[in-house]
Amino acid sequence: QALLTSHPSIALIQGEPTSPAPIFASHADISAVYLVTVPPADEAQAIPLIDAAIASRVPHIVFTSVERGGDETSWENPTDVPHFAAKHRVELHLRDTAAGTGTRWTVLRPSGFMDQYLPGAGAMGAVMGGLWATMPRDRKLQLVSARDIGVFAARALMEGPDGWGGRAIALAGDEISFAEAEETFEKVVGRAMPQTWTVVGRAVRWAVEDAGRSMDWFEKEGYKADIEKLRELEPGFQTWEMWLRESSGWVKGD
């Protein structure tokens, strides 16, 4: 409802992605589907919607997945991170099911989310900071802002399948270590970056399989988006510092 208030031209439609046939039955001229799934039910949310969209001859499906080692490597690398592997299976289902039909696909593969560190993230943001702090302090991690994921999603949807069909692209706006992130945060915001004690981060890595495997993968392999190429496509692609100043809400006047 808040979205509708700020964007009154939007029409909200009630529907269930795990049983999406009524959505397509009541809206015959859908030109594109933008699909975002939430772990741990990525496949349950995505696959029925993909199948229904293809059966309804929707021209374009844009799926936001996750980066797994570069544009080409990601096709062959599900990783052992459970929600990464689930999104990989969705990608393959989308690509293979759409083959030979009139439906084209685009896959966006974000790296780590800057927006996990929003002021409103509260305890969860502090836990994410504590998790990141368990990595070697000089080990760099790629990050992307939700704003920039939206920029690329909007381009794919507005420019359409002729320009974006069959493309899978990794997304990251910066590559920094935790030490660099802390230093920049304090410089821009004027206070320490929120984080739990490192011992809490280590406990979460041990107790939560998905979190532990994610952090192990970040240390051993890591995201590999081509940031220079992305900035050629979108010069305003946000670095960590730009995000803090422009979009995060940490700086007054955002």
C-alpha positions as CSV (number, residue, x, y, z in Angstrom):
1,Q,0.0,0.0,0.0
2,A,2.9,2.4,0.7
3,L,4.2,1.7,-2.9
4,L,0.7,2.5,-4.3
5,T,0.6,5.7,-2.4
6,S,4.0,6.9,-3.7
7,H,3.3,5.6,-7.3
8,P,-0.5,5.9,-7.9
9,S,-0.1,4.6,-11.5
10,I,0.7,1.1,-10.3
11,A,-2.1,-1.4,-10.1
12,L,-1.7,-4.0,-7.4
13,I,-2.8,-7.5,-8.2
14,Q,-3.4,-10.2,-5.6
15,G,-2.0,-13.6,-6.5
16,E,0.1,-16.5,-5.3
17,P,3.3,-17.3,-7.2
18,T,3.1,-21.0,-6.2
19,S,-0.3,-21.2,-8.0
20,P,-0.1,-18.4,-10.6
21,A,-2.5,-19.6,-13.3
22,P,-5.4,-17.2,-12.2
23,I,-3.0,-14.2,-12.5
24,F,-2.4,-15.0,-16.2
25,A,-6.0,-16.1,-16.9
26,S,-7.3,-12.7,-15.7
27,H,-4.5,-10.6,-17.4
28,A,-4.1,-11.7,-21.0
29,D,-1.6,-9.2,-22.2
30,I,1.3,-9.4,-19.8
31,S,4.4,-8.1,-21.7
32,A,7.0,-9.1,-19.1
33,V,7.5,-10.7,-15.7
34,Y,10.1,-9.6,-13.2
35,L,10.8,-12.3,-10.7
36,V,12.5,-12.1,-7.3
37,T,12.4,-15.0,-4.9
38,V,13.1,-15.3,-1.2
39,P,15.0,-18.2,0.4
40,P,14.4,-21.0,1.4
41,A,11.5,-21.3,-1.1
42,D,13.1,-20.0,-4.3
43,E,12.1,-22.9,-6.5
44,A,8.6,-23.2,-5.1
45,Q,8.1,-19.5,-5.8
46,A,9.8,-19.3,-9.2
47,I,9.2,-22.5,-11.2
48,P,5.3,-22.4,-11.3
49,L,5.4,-18.7,-12.2
50,I,8.0,-19.3,-15.0
51,D,6.0,-22.2,-16.4
52,A,2.7,-20.3,-16.3
53,A,4.3,-17.2,-18.0
54,I,5.8,-19.3,-20.8
55,A,2.5,-21.2,-21.3
56,S,0.8,-17.8,-21.5
57,R,3.4,-16.6,-24.1
58,V,4.8,-13.8,-22.0
59,P,7.5,-12.3,-24.2
60,H,10.1,-11.6,-21.5
61,I,11.0,-13.0,-18.1
62,V,13.6,-11.2,-16.0
63,F,14.9,-13.2,-13.0
64,T,17.0,-11.8,-10.2
65,S,19.3,-14.6,-9.1
66,V,22.8,-14.4,-7.4
67,E,26.4,-14.0,-8.7
68,R,28.5,-17.2,-8.5
69,G,31.9,-16.4,-10.0
70,G,31.4,-14.5,-13.2
71,D,28.9,-14.3,-16.1
72,E,30.0,-17.6,-17.7
73,T,31.2,-19.5,-14.6
74,S,27.9,-18.9,-12.9
75,W,26.0,-21.2,-15.3
76,E,28.2,-24.1,-14.3
77,N,28.7,-23.3,-10.6
78,P,25.8,-23.8,-8.3
79,T,28.2,-23.7,-5.3
80,D,27.4,-25.6,-2.0
81,V,25.5,-22.6,-0.6
82,P,21.9,-23.8,-0.4
83,H,20.1,-20.7,-1.6
84,F,22.8,-20.1,-4.3
85,A,22.2,-23.6,-5.6
86,A,18.4,-23.2,-5.6
87,K,18.7,-20.0,-7.7
88,H,21.0,-21.8,-10.1
89,R,18.4,-24.5,-10.6
90,V,15.8,-21.8,-11.3
91,E,18.1,-20.2,-13.9
92,L,18.6,-23.5,-15.7
93,H,14.8,-24.2,-15.6
94,L,14.1,-20.8,-17.0
95,R,16.7,-21.1,-19.8
96,D,15.8,-24.6,-20.8
97,T,12.0,-24.3,-20.5
98,A,12.0,-21.1,-22.6
99,A,14.2,-22.6,-25.3
100,G,12.2,-22.9,-28.6
101,T,9.3,-20.8,-27.3
102,G,8.4,-17.2,-27.9
103,T,9.6,-16.3,-24.4
104,R,13.0,-14.6,-23.9
105,W,14.8,-14.5,-20.6
106,T,17.3,-12.2,-18.8
107,V,19.1,-13.2,-15.6
108,L,20.5,-10.5,-13.2
109,R,23.0,-11.8,-10.7
110,P,23.6,-9.4,-7.8
111,S,26.6,-9.7,-5.5
112,G,26.2,-8.9,-1.7
113,F,23.6,-6.3,-0.8
114,M,24.8,-2.9,0.5
115,D,21.2,-2.5,1.8
116,Q,21.7,-5.1,4.5
117,Y,23.4,-2.3,6.4
118,L,20.5,0.2,6.2
119,P,19.8,2.1,9.5
120,G,16.5,0.3,9.8
121,A,18.2,-3.1,9.6
122,G,18.7,-3.0,13.4
123,A,20.0,-6.2,14.9
124,M,20.1,-8.0,11.6
125,G,22.3,-5.4,10.2
126,A,24.6,-5.7,13.2
127,V,24.7,-9.4,12.7
128,M,25.6,-9.0,9.0
129,G,28.4,-6.7,10.1
130,G,29.6,-9.2,12.6
131,L,29.6,-12.0,10.0
132,W,31.6,-9.9,7.5
133,A,34.1,-9.1,10.3
134,T,34.9,-12.9,10.6
135,M,36.5,-12.7,7.1
136,P,40.2,-11.8,6.9
137,R,40.3,-8.0,7.1
138,D,42.0,-7.6,3.8
139,R,39.8,-10.1,1.9
140,K,37.6,-8.0,-0.5
141,L,33.9,-8.6,-1.1
142,Q,31.8,-7.3,-4.0
143,L,28.7,-5.4,-3.1
144,V,25.8,-3.8,-5.0
145,S,23.0,-1.4,-4.0
146,A,19.3,-2.4,-4.4
147,R,18.9,0.9,-6.3
148,D,21.3,-0.3,-9.0
149,I,19.7,-3.8,-9.2
150,G,16.5,-1.8,-9.9
151,V,18.3,0.3,-12.5
152,F,19.3,-2.8,-14.5
153,A,16.0,-4.5,-14.0
154,A,14.2,-1.4,-15.3
155,R,16.5,-1.3,-18.3
156,A,15.9,-4.9,-19.1
157,L,12.1,-4.5,-18.8
158,M,11.9,-1.2,-20.7
159,E,14.4,-2.0,-23.4
160,G,12.9,-5.4,-23.8
161,P,14.0,-8.8,-25.0
162,D,15.4,-7.5,-28.3
163,G,18.2,-5.9,-26.3
164,W,18.3,-8.1,-23.2
165,G,17.0,-11.5,-24.2
166,G,19.5,-14.3,-23.5
167,R,21.7,-12.1,-21.3
168,A,23.0,-13.1,-17.8
169,I,24.9,-10.3,-16.1
170,A,26.7,-10.1,-12.7
171,L,26.1,-6.9,-10.7
172,A,28.4,-5.2,-8.3
173,G,29.3,-1.6,-7.7
174,D,32.3,-1.9,-5.4
175,E,34.8,-4.4,-4.2
176,I,36.1,-3.7,-0.7
177,S,37.4,-5.3,2.5
178,F,35.7,-5.1,5.8
179,A,38.4,-2.8,7.0
180,E,37.8,-0.4,4.1
181,A,34.1,-0.6,4.6
182,E,34.5,0.4,8.3
183,E,36.9,3.2,7.5
184,T,34.6,4.6,4.8
185,F,31.5,4.3,7.0
186,E,33.1,6.2,9.8
187,K,34.3,8.9,7.4
188,V,30.9,9.4,5.8
189,V,28.5,8.8,8.7
190,G,30.6,9.9,11.6
191,R,30.2,6.8,13.8
192,A,31.3,3.2,13.8
193,M,29.7,0.8,11.4
194,P,27.1,-1.4,13.3
195,Q,28.3,-4.9,14.1
196,T,27.9,-7.5,16.7
197,W,30.9,-8.9,18.5
198,T,33.0,-11.1,16.2
199,V,32.3,-14.1,18.5
200,V,28.6,-13.8,17.6
201,G,29.4,-13.7,13.9
202,R,31.5,-16.9,14.3
203,A,28.7,-18.5,16.2
204,V,26.2,-17.7,13.4
205,R,28.7,-19.1,10.9
206,W,28.8,-22.3,12.9
207,A,25.1,-22.6,13.7
208,V,23.4,-21.5,10.4
209,E,24.4,-23.6,7.5
210,D,23.5,-21.2,4.8
211,A,25.4,-18.3,6.5
212,G,28.4,-20.5,7.2
213,R,28.7,-21.8,3.7
214,S,28.1,-18.3,2.2
215,M,31.0,-16.9,4.3
216,D,33.3,-19.8,3.4
217,W,32.5,-19.3,-0.3
218,F,33.2,-15.5,0.0
219,E,36.6,-16.3,1.4
220,K,37.6,-19.1,-1.0
221,E,36.0,-18.0,-4.3
222,G,33.9,-14.8,-4.1
223,Y,31.8,-12.8,-6.5
224,K,33.5,-11.8,-9.8
225,A,31.3,-9.2,-11.5
226,D,33.1,-7.0,-14.0
227,I,32.7,-3.7,-12.3
228,E,34.5,-1.6,-14.9
229,K,32.3,-2.9,-17.7
230,L,29.2,-2.3,-15.5
231,R,30.2,1.3,-14.9
232,E,30.6,1.8,-18.7
233,L,26.9,0.7,-19.0
234,E,25.8,2.8,-16.0
235,P,28.3,5.6,-15.0
236,G,26.3,6.3,-11.8
237,F,26.7,2.7,-10.5
238,Q,27.1,3.2,-6.7
239,T,30.3,2.5,-4.8
240,W,30.0,1.8,-1.0
241,E,30.7,5.5,-0.3
242,M,28.2,6.7,-2.9
243,W,25.5,4.4,-1.5
244,L,26.2,5.7,2.0
245,R,25.9,9.3,0.9
246,E,23.1,9.0,-1.7
247,S,20.8,6.2,-0.8
248,S,21.4,4.6,2.6
249,G,19.6,7.1,4.9
250,W,22.6,7.3,7.2
251,V,23.5,10.8,6.0
252,K,21.0,13.6,6.8
253,G,19.4,15.0,3.7
254,D,19.3,11.6,1.9
